[in-house]
């Protein structure tokens, strides 16, 4: 028999491991789960023991050549459905579809399958038919369509495999049992149970934001060798199927009970804390129904206010799912994560920590560098699991000492002549810039921009803590080894001049970008940092993309946008990561609209707005080509910021060239400006020339010089910027003729 076990995204490897643990060697892993072949006994074991699978399907038939709904019906009519259902039974149909050109509605395919099942049964039972029952059917069939390939399944386990049966009470935002098991299996705690089968003493596990207790209960079940299916072993759909062998099933259940009795001898105590007394009571109820209440001690505690006396062990494991803004709309969520990081660092030295978060940016406030991360889905919400090891004070001091020794050794080495020359230039630049930047409270600025031809790079300082060194790719005529040596010299000079550790210097190679390549990812470390500018906070990424998420040269423009936005309707075209939108919102804009063709950057823009607590209904985002938006929209605005790329193209839209197309673009923007509105038009094409007709048609003011900060004065062609308004028509009033009245003498 061929089975397909389903699971949530990014859980396939764990699920595959569970299948292999049953002695099944050959598997076929896909995005949605794992396919394998086994006998009935092994299928029973899998259903009973799986901790991460959400459903087990038994494949009945596959047709590789179905090109329309009629052929689907004809194909289904060939299957002996009467072997699974009769007029005395009820059935239901579920469906999934992917990359199917002939199918616009997956539900319609399920209806056609339902028709085929009913007609087939009527043909075999003198016109009698079974009824469809959606909630609690005797049999559930599943239809999966991929392209022209159709696979028919019968549901072996039932659609609620993730529901163990112990959660009789819930709180808001409760985590599914299968996700909780996944988080545990991603953590370092898994090594305790997987690598030490015969272990008797299980280390301490703590969940300081335990909620309904799901993580701790799943961990306690695993540590006690309890098969998850034992809690409610009468809930499975296969119990109603004609292939069910009750004697075989009961023998497998009995063996699982014996393993549970053996596991109950393990000695351990887990701990669950939560600030909400109601949540603690619910967690206790759930643990009681799961049969593990004696293994877990639940207490009402505020994790940010605990003392050393509250900690149950000198070391152990923390696995937790703390609140985050999307989920619970905390008013001061950033403060919570900051305090959480402080508590972990001060009191939990020697502990392994795994934190689940639906807003990965919040993890920046924990102020610890994760050893690794995993992506998971909590229902439809993408989440990240960050895994940390908290150094003990002794380990931390030793680590700091070694890092300082390495840095001291590195800095004690004399700089080469080239590095010394670069260092001198950097010191000179910093002396020129620092006083002004401190006066203006600017912490993100450029400190070097290819000042010397031998060291062709841009060096940007972020938040006075990080450096991004963007090397301009050397021409092919330059020796590769020589180019690498110069880069290393520039890195050493930068560390010495700025006193920023080399670990916080991020190096990129900047090639000439064409078309959609400007949006391509360079890597997938997926770590963001929070920087501050003009009272706003922005998310930046120093590793994954060529650009970090903010154009530093636009700092004065963003400030001007904030100054001009009070009580105005703001439109941000080619919005990138929405930094200008944030400034408009902070300046008191009535509404904002952000438009970009890239879903990556539009999502980034939304996160930047959320980070600054702009979540009201009057902020709108459109994933659309900006020219198309301007053509199809009738909205009016008081302030428009338009900063198009020099060139871009993409699938399904026309190419854009700023020199060629800017006249049409500006005319479209002006059509959307209300009376007395302002268009801020900017671009970074060094050879750009504004069309003469724009000067003739509108009131244009070139503000390029004032829009370039001190740090970009050397590279004053970094962008060009204009304020464009409708030309004011001045009416000349004619002087009235003087009327002379005649009088009689």
C-alpha positions in Angstrom: 0.0 0.0 0.0 1.2 3.5 -0.9 0.6 6.3 1.7 1.2 10.0 1.7 1.7 11.7 5.1 1.0 15.5 5.1 2.7 18.1 7.2 3.1 21.9 7.4 5.7 23.8 5.5 9.4 23.2 6.6 8.6 20.0 8.6 9.3 17.5 5.8 12.7 16.4 7.1 11.3 15.7 10.6 8.4 13.8 9.1 10.8 11.8 6.9 12.9 10.9 10.0 9.7 9.6 11.7 9.0 7.4 8.7 12.5 6.0 8.6 12.3 5.3 12.3 9.6 2.7 11.5 12.0 0.8 9.3 10.9 2.3 6.0 13.9 3.0 3.8 12.5 4.4 0.6 10.6 7.7 0.8 9.6 10.4 -1.6 9.6 13.8 0.1 7.7 16.7 -1.4 6.8 20.2 -0.2 3.6 18.9 1.3 4.8 15.8 3.0 6.3 12.3 2.5 5.2 9.4 0.3 6.1 5.9 1.3 5.0 2.3 0.9 4.2 -0.1 3.8 1.9 -2.7 5.2 -1.2 -2.1 7.3 0.6 -2.7 10.6 3.2 -0.1 9.9 0.5 2.4 8.8 -1.1 1.9 12.2 2.2 2.5 14.0 2.8 5.7 12.0 -0.6 7.0 12.8 -0.2 6.2 16.5 3.4 7.6 16.9 3.7 10.6 14.5 4.2 13.9 16.3 4.3 16.2 13.3 2.1 14.8 10.6 -1.3 16.3 10.1 -2.9 13.6 8.0 -2.2 10.1 6.5 -3.7 9.3 3.1 -3.9 6.0 1.4 -3.4 6.2 -2.4 -6.1 4.4 -4.5 -5.5 5.3 -8.1 -3.5 7.7 -10.2 -4.3 9.0 -13.7 -1.5 10.9 -15.5 -3.6 12.3 -18.3 -6.6 14.3 -17.3 -7.1 17.5 -19.2 -10.6 18.7 -18.3 -13.4 18.2 -15.8 -15.2 15.6 -18.0 -12.1 13.5 -18.2 -11.8 13.8 -14.4 -15.4 12.4 -14.1 -14.7 9.6 -16.6 -11.5 8.7 -14.8 -13.2 8.6 -11.4 -16.0 6.4 -12.8 -13.4 3.6 -13.4 -12.5 3.4 -9.7 -14.5 0.8 -7.6 -15.8 3.2 -4.9 -18.3 0.6 -3.8 -15.4 -1.2 -2.1 -15.2 1.8 0.3 -18.7 3.2 0.6 -22.3 2.0 0.1 -25.7 3.7 0.5 -25.7 3.1 4.2 -22.5 5.1 4.7 -21.7 8.8 4.4 -18.7 10.3 2.7 -17.0 13.6 2.1 -14.4 14.9 -0.4 -11.5 17.2 0.2 -9.2 18.5 -2.5 -5.9 20.2 -3.4 -4.8 21.5 -6.7 -1.5 22.8 -8.1 -0.4 24.1 -11.5 -3.5 22.9 -13.2 -4.3 25.0 -16.3 -7.7 23.6 -17.0 -9.0 24.0 -13.5 -10.0 27.4 -12.1 -11.8 26.2 -9.0 -10.5 23.2 -7.0 -13.9 22.9 -5.4 -15.5 22.3 -8.8 -13.1 19.3 -9.3 -14.3 17.9 -5.9 -17.9 18.3 -7.1 -17.2 16.3 -10.3 -15.6 13.6 -8.2 -18.6 13.5 -5.9 -20.8 13.1 -8.9 -18.7 10.1 -10.1 -18.7 8.4 -6.7 -22.5 8.8 -6.3 -23.2 7.6 -9.9 -20.9 4.6 -9.5 -22.7 3.6 -6.2 -26.1 4.1 -7.8 -25.1 1.8 -10.7 -24.0 -0.9 -8.2 -26.9 -0.6 -5.7 -30.1 -0.3 -7.8 -30.2 3.5 -7.8 -29.5 3.9 -4.1 -26.9 6.5 -3.2 -24.8 7.5 -0.1 -25.2 10.9 1.5 -22.5 13.5 1.7 -21.6 14.4 5.3 -19.0 17.2 5.8 -18.6 17.2 9.5 -18.3 13.5 10.5 -18.4 11.2 7.5 -17.8 7.5 7.6 -15.3 7.8 4.7 -13.4 10.8 3.4 -11.8 10.7 -0.1 -9.1 13.2 -1.1 -8.5 14.4 -4.6 -5.1 15.8 -5.5 -4.4 17.5 -8.9 -1.0 18.5 -10.1 -1.0 19.6 -13.7 -2.7 16.9 -15.7 -1.9 14.2 -13.0 -4.8 13.2 -10.7 -4.4 11.1 -7.6 -7.3 9.7 -5.6 -6.8 8.9 -1.9 -8.9 7.6 1.0 -8.3 9.4 4.3 -6.6 6.8 6.5 -6.1 8.8 9.7 -8.7 11.6 9.5 -8.2 15.3 9.1 -7.5 16.1 12.7 -4.3 14.1 13.3 -2.8 17.1 15.0 -5.5 17.0 17.7 -4.2 14.7 20.3 -7.4 15.0 22.4 -5.9 16.6 25.6 -6.7 20.2 24.8 -10.2 20.6 26.1 -9.6 24.3 27.0 -7.9 27.0 24.9 -6.4 30.5 25.1 -6.0 33.0 22.3 -3.3 32.1 19.8 -2.8 28.6 21.1 -0.1 26.7 19.3 -1.0 23.5 17.4 0.3 20.2 18.9 2.2 19.3 15.7 3.9 22.7 15.6 4.9 22.4 19.3 6.4 19.0 18.6 8.3 20.5 15.6 9.7 23.3 17.7 11.0 20.8 20.2 12.5 18.6 17.5 14.3 21.7 16.1 15.7 22.6 19.5 18.8 21.3 21.1 16.5 19.4 23.6 15.8 16.9 20.9 19.4 15.5 21.2 18.6 14.5 24.8 15.8 12.2 23.7 16.9 11.1 20.3 20.6 10.4 21.1 20.0 8.9 24.6 17.2 6.3 24.2 18.0 4.7 27.6 18.3 8.0 29.5 16.7 7.9 33.0 17.3 11.5 34.1 15.9 14.1 31.7 17.3 17.7 32.0 15.2 20.6 33.1 12.9 22.2 30.5 11.3 25.6 31.1 8.7 27.5 29.1 8.4 31.0 30.7 5.5 32.0 28.4 3.7 28.7 28.5 0.2 29.8 27.7 -2.0 26.6 27.4 1.1 24.5 28.1 1.3 22.8 24.6 5.1 22.8 24.3 5.7 21.4 27.7 3.0 18.8 27.3 4.3 17.6 24.0 7.8 17.5 25.5 6.6 15.5 28.5 4.8 13.0 26.3 7.9 12.5 24.3 10.1 12.2 27.3 7.7 9.7 28.9 7.6 7.6 25.6 3.9 8.2 25.2 2.7 7.7 21.6 0.6 10.8 20.8 -2.2 8.7 19.5 -2.7 6.9 22.7 -4.5 9.8 24.3 -7.5 9.3 22.1 -7.0 6.1 20.1 -10.6 5.9 19.0 -10.6 9.0 16.8 -9.1 7.6 13.6 -10.9 7.3 10.3 -9.4 3.9 9.6 -11.6 2.4 12.3 -14.5 2.8 9.9 -12.7 1.5 6.7 -13.3 -2.0 5.3 -9.6 -2.8 5.4 -9.4 -2.2 9.2 -8.0 -5.2 11.2 -9.1 -4.5 14.8 -7.0 -7.4 16.3 -3.9 -6.1 14.6 -4.7 -2.5 15.8 -5.3 -3.5 19.4 -2.0 -5.4 19.5 -0.1 -2.3 18.3 -1.9 -0.2 20.9 -1.0 -2.6 23.6 2.7 -2.5 22.7 2.5 1.3 22.9 0.9 1.1 26.4 3.8 -1.1 27.5 6.3 1.4 26.2 4.5 4.2 28.0 4.7 2.2 31.3 8.5 1.9 30.7 8.8 5.6 29.9 6.9 6.6 33.0 9.9 5.5 35.1 12.0 8.3 33.7 12.8 11.0 36.3 12.2 14.6 35.2 10.4 17.8 36.1 9.4 20.5 33.6 8.3 24.0 34.4 5.7 26.3 32.9 5.3 30.0 33.8 2.9 32.6 32.6 1.8 36.0 33.7 -1.9 35.1 33.1 -3.5 33.0 35.9 -6.2 31.9 33.6 -3.6 30.5 31.1 -1.9 28.5 33.9 -5.2 27.0 35.0 -5.9 25.9 31.4 -2.4 24.5 31.1 -2.9 22.4 34.2 -6.2 21.0 32.8 -4.6 20.1 29.5 -1.6 18.5 31.2 -4.0 16.5 33.4 -6.0 15.2 30.4 -2.7 14.3 28.7 -1.6 12.4 31.8 1.6 14.4 32.5 0.5 16.9 35.1 2.8 15.2 37.7 5.7 15.9 35.3 5.1 19.6 34.9 5.0 22.3 37.6 3.0 25.3 36.4 3.3 28.7 38.2 2.1 32.3 37.7 5.3 34.3 37.1 6.3 37.4 35.2 9.5 36.3 33.4 10.8 39.9 33.3 10.7 40.2 37.1 12.1 36.8 38.2 15.1 36.5 40.4 17.8 33.8 40.6 15.9 32.1 43.4 13.1 31.3 40.9 15.3 29.4 38.5 14.8 25.6 39.0 18.2 24.5 37.8 21.8 25.6 37.2 21.4 24.8 33.5 18.8 23.3 31.2 16.7 24.2 28.2 14.1 26.9 27.4 11.7 26.4 24.6 9.1 29.2 24.4 6.6 31.0 22.2 6.3 34.5 23.7 3.7 37.0 22.6 4.4 39.0 19.5 2.5 42.0 17.9 0.8 40.2 15.1 -0.6 37.7 17.4 -1.7 39.5 20.5 -1.2 43.2 19.7 0.9 44.0 22.7 1.3 47.7 23.4 4.9 47.5 24.4 6.1 44.4 22.7 9.6 45.7 22.0 10.1 46.4 25.7 9.1 42.8 26.5 11.7 41.4 24.2 14.4 43.7 25.5 13.6 42.7 29.1 13.4 39.0 28.0 16.9 39.2 26.5 18.2 41.0 29.6 16.8 38.3 31.9 18.2 35.5 29.8 21.7 37.0 29.8 21.7 37.8 33.5 20.1 34.7 34.9 20.3 31.8 32.5 24.0 31.3 31.7 24.7 27.8 30.5 21.1 27.3 29.2 20.1 26.5 25.6 17.2 28.7 24.5 14.8 28.3 21.5 12.3 31.2 20.9 9.4 31.1 18.4 8.5 34.5 17.0 6.0 35.5 14.3 7.8 38.9 13.8 11.5 37.9 13.5 12.4 41.6 13.7 11.5 41.5 17.4 14.3 39.1 18.0 16.7 41.9 17.4 15.6 43.3 20.8 16.7 40.1 22.5 20.2 41.3 21.9 21.7 37.9 21.4 23.1 36.3 18.3 21.4 33.1 17.4 23.5 30.0 16.6 20.9 29.1 14.0 17.3 29.7 12.9 14.5 27.7 11.4 11.4 28.8 9.5 8.0 27.3 10.4 4.3 28.1 9.8 1.9 28.7 12.7 -1.3 28.2 10.8 -0.9 30.8 8.1 1.6 32.9 9.9 5.3 32.6 9.0 7.4 32.2 12.1 11.1 31.9 12.9 12.6 29.7 15.6 15.9 31.3 16.9 18.2 29.0 18.8 20.7 30.5 21.3 23.2 29.3 23.8 23.5 31.7 26.8 27.1 31.8 27.9 27.7 31.5 31.6 29.6 34.5 33.2 32.8 32.4 33.2 32.3 31.4 29.5 31.3 35.0 28.6 34.4 36.4 30.1 36.6 33.8 28.5 35.0 34.5 25.2 35.4 38.2 25.5 39.0 37.7 26.6 39.8 35.6 23.6 38.0 38.0 21.2 39.9 41.0 22.7 43.2 39.1 22.4 42.5 38.3 18.8 41.6 42.0 18.1 44.6 43.2 20.1 46.9 41.0 18.1 45.3 42.1 14.9 45.5 45.8 15.7 49.1 45.4 16.9 50.2 44.4 13.4 51.6 47.3 11.4 49.4 48.4 8.5 50.7 48.0 5.0 51.5 51.2 3.1 48.2 50.9 1.2 46.2 50.2 4.3 47.8 53.1 6.1 46.9 55.4 3.2 43.3 54.2 3.4 43.3 54.6 7.2 44.5 58.2 6.9 41.8 59.0 4.5 39.1 57.5 6.7 40.3 59.4 9.8 40.3 62.6 7.7 36.7 61.9 6.6 35.5 61.0 10.1 37.0 64.2 11.5 35.1 66.2 8.8 31.8 64.3 9.3 31.5 63.4 13.0 30.8 66.7 14.5 28.0 67.6 12.0 26.4 64.1 12.3 26.4 64.2 16.1 24.9 67.7 15.9 22.1 66.5 13.6 21.7 63.2 15.6 22.6 61.2 12.5 23.9 57.7 13.1 23.7 56.2 9.5 26.0 57.9 7.0 28.7 57.3 4.4 32.2 57.7 5.5 34.1 56.8 2.3 33.1 56.7 -1.3 35.9 55.6 -3.6 38.0 58.5 -2.5 41.1 56.8 -3.8 41.0 54.9 -7.1 43.1 52.1 -5.6 40.4 51.4 -3.1 37.2 51.5 -5.1 34.4 51.0 -2.6 31.7 52.7 -0.6 31.8 52.4 3.2 28.6 53.1 5.2 28.2 53.4 8.9 24.9 52.1 10.4 23.7 53.0 13.9 27.3 53.7 14.9 27.7 50.0 15.3 27.9 48.3 11.9 29.8 48.9 8.7 28.7 47.9 5.2 31.7 47.9 2.8 30.5 47.7 -0.8 33.3 47.0 -3.1 32.8 48.1 -6.7 33.8 45.1 -8.8 37.3 45.5 -10.3 37.6 45.4 -14.1 38.9 42.2 -15.6 42.2 43.8 -16.3 43.0 44.0 -12.6 44.8 41.0 -11.1 42.4 39.1 -8.9 44.9 38.5 -6.2 45.9 42.2 -6.1 42.2 43.2 -5.9 41.7 40.8 -2.9 44.7 42.2 -1.1 43.4 45.8 -1.5 40.0 44.7 -0.2 41.6 43.2 2.9 43.7 46.3 3.4 40.6 48.4 3.3 38.8 46.2 5.8 41.7 46.4 8.3 41.9 50.2 7.8 38.2 50.5 8.4 38.2 48.5 11.6 41.1 50.5 12.9 39.7 53.9 12.0 36.1 53.3 13.2 37.0 50.9 16.2 34.1 48.7 15.0 35.0 45.0 15.3 35.7 43.2 12.1 32.8 40.8 12.9 30.4 43.8 12.4 31.9 44.7 9.0 29.8 43.3 6.2 31.4 43.1 2.8 29.6 43.1 -0.5 30.7 43.3 -4.1 28.7 45.7 -6.2 28.4 44.8 -9.9 26.5 46.9 -12.4 22.8 45.9 -12.0 20.5 45.3 -14.9 16.8 44.6 -15.0 15.4 42.4 -12.2 18.9 41.5 -11.0 18.8 44.5 -8.7 16.2 42.6 -6.6 18.0 39.2 -6.4 19.0 37.8 -3.1 22.7 37.4 -2.4 22.2 34.9 0.4 19.7 33.7 2.9 20.9 34.4 6.4 17.6 36.2 6.9 18.8 38.4 9.8 17.6 41.9 10.1 18.7 44.8 12.3 16.9 47.8 13.5 18.4 51.3 12.9 17.1 54.7 13.7 16.8 57.9 11.6 14.9 61.1 12.3 12.9 59.5 15.1 11.9 56.6 12.9 13.0 52.9 13.1 13.9 50.9 10.0 14.7 47.3 9.3 17.9 46.7 7.4 19.5 43.5 6.1 23.3 43.6 5.7 23.8 40.2 4.1 20.9 38.9 1.9 20.5 41.7 -0.7 22.8 44.1 -2.6 21.1 47.1 -0.9 20.5 47.1 2.8 16.9 48.4 2.7 17.6 52.1 3.0 19.3 54.6 0.6 21.5 56.7 2.9 21.8 59.5 0.3 18.0 60.1 0.6 18.2 61.1 4.2 17.6 64.8 3.6 14.8 64.0 1.2 13.1 61.8 3.8 13.4 64.6 6.3 11.8 67.1 3.8 9.0 64.6 3.2 8.3 64.5 6.9 8.3 68.4 7.0 5.8 68.6 4.1 3.4 65.8 5.0 1.3 67.4 7.7 -2.4 66.8 6.8 -1.5 65.7 3.3 -2.4 62.6 1.3 0.9 61.0 0.4 1.8 58.7 -2.5 5.1 56.8 -2.6 5.9 55.4 -6.1 8.6 52.8 -6.5 8.4 52.7 -2.7 11.2 50.1 -2.1 11.1 49.4 1.7 8.8 52.3 2.5 11.3 54.5 4.4 9.8 57.6 2.9 6.3 56.4 3.7 7.3 56.0 7.4 8.5 59.6 7.4 5.3 60.9 5.8 3.3 59.0 8.4 5.5 60.5 11.2 5.0 63.9 9.7 1.2 63.6 10.1 0.1 62.6 6.7 -3.7 62.0 6.4 -3.1 58.8 4.4 -0.3 57.0 2.6 -0.2 54.8 -0.5 2.9 52.8 -1.3 3.3 51.1 -4.7 6.0 48.7 -5.9 6.2 45.8 -8.3 8.3 43.8 -5.9 6.4 41.8 -3.2 9.6 41.4 -1.3 10.1 45.1 -0.8 6.4 45.9 -0.4 6.3 43.4 2.5 9.4 45.1 3.9 7.6 48.4 3.7 4.7 47.1 5.7 7.0 45.8 8.3 8.7 49.2 8.6 5.4 50.8 9.0 4.4 48.2 11.7 7.7 48.8 13.4 6.8 52.4 13.8 3.2 51.6 15.0 1.5 52.8 11.8 -1.1 50.1 11.5 -4.2 52.3 10.9 -6.6 51.7 8.0 -5.5 54.7 6.1 -2.2 53.2 5.0 -2.4 51.2 1.7 0.0 49.1 -0.2 -0.2 48.0 -3.9 1.9 45.4 -5.6 1.7 46.8 -9.1 3.8 48.3 -11.8 3.8 52.0 -11.0 3.0 53.2 -14.5 0.0 50.9 -14.6 -1.1 52.1 -11.2 -1.0 55.7 -12.4 -2.9 54.8 -15.6 -5.6 52.9 -13.7 -6.1 54.9 -10.5 -8.2 58.1 -10.1 -6.9 59.0 -6.6 -5.7 62.4 -5.9 -2.7 63.3 -3.6 -1.2 66.4 -2.1 2.4 65.0 -2.0 4.0 62.5 -4.2 7.4 61.0 -3.9 8.6 59.3 -7.1 12.1 57.8 -7.1 12.2 55.4 -10.1 15.2 53.1 -10.9 17.5 54.0 -13.8 16.3 50.9 -15.6 14.1 47.9 -14.8 12.1 45.2 -16.4 10.1 42.2 -15.2 7.8 39.4 -16.2 4.5 40.7 -17.5 5.4 44.4 -17.6 7.1 46.8 -19.9 10.7 47.8 -19.4 11.4 51.2 -17.9 14.2 53.6 -18.7 14.2 56.8 -16.6 15.7 59.0 -19.3 13.3 57.7 -22.0 10.2 57.5 -19.9 10.4 60.2 -17.2 8.4 62.7 -19.2 5.4 60.4 -19.4 5.9 59.3 -15.8 5.9 62.9 -14.5 2.9 63.8 -16.6 1.0 60.9 -15.0 2.1 61.9 -11.5 0.9 65.5 -12.1 -2.4 64.2 -13.2 -2.8 62.7 -9.7 -1.7 65.9 -7.8 -4.5 67.9 -6.3 -4.4 71.7 -6.3 -1.3 73.1 -4.6 0.2 69.6 -4.5 3.9 68.8 -4.7 5.8 66.1 -6.7 9.2 65.2 -5.4 10.9 63.6 -8.3 14.3 61.9 -7.8 16.5 59.4 -9.6 20.1 58.2 -9.5 21.0 58.3 -13.2 24.2 60.3 -13.3 23.6 61.4 -16.9 20.0 62.3 -16.4 18.6 65.4 -18.0 15.1 66.7 -17.3 13.1 67.1 -20.4 12.6 70.8 -21.5 8.9 70.2 -21.8 8.7 69.5 -18.1 10.3 72.9 -17.4 7.8 74.5 -19.8 4.7 72.7 -18.5 5.3 72.9 -14.7 7.0 75.0 -12.0 10.2 73.1 -11.5 12.8 73.7 -8.7 16.0 71.8 -8.7 16.8 70.9 -5.1 19.6 68.4 -5.8 22.2 70.4 -4.0 20.2 70.8 -0.8 19.0 67.2 -0.9 22.6 65.8 -0.7 24.1 65.6 2.8 27.6 66.4 3.8 28.6 62.7 3.6 27.7 62.6 -0.1 29.2 66.0 -1.2 32.1 64.3 -2.8 29.8 62.2 -4.9 27.3 64.9 -5.6 25.8 63.1 -8.6 24.5 60.3 -6.4 21.0 61.4 -7.3 19.1 64.3 -8.8 16.0 65.7 -7.1 13.3 68.2 -8.1 10.2 69.8 -6.6 7.5 70.0 -9.3 4.2 71.9 -9.0 1.5 73.0 -11.3 2.4 76.3 -12.9 0.4 79.1 -11.2 -1.6 81.2 -13.6 -1.4 84.9 -12.6 -4.4 86.9 -13.6 -3.6 90.5 -14.5 -6.4 92.8 -13.4 -7.0 95.7 -15.8 -7.0 99.1 -14.2 -10.5 100.5 -14.5 -10.9 103.6 -16.6 -11.4 106.8 -14.7 -14.8 108.3 -15.2 -15.0 112.1 -15.4 -18.3 113.5 -14.6 -19.3 116.7 -16.4 -20.7 119.5 -14.2 -22.5 122.6 -15.3 -21.0 125.9 -14.6 
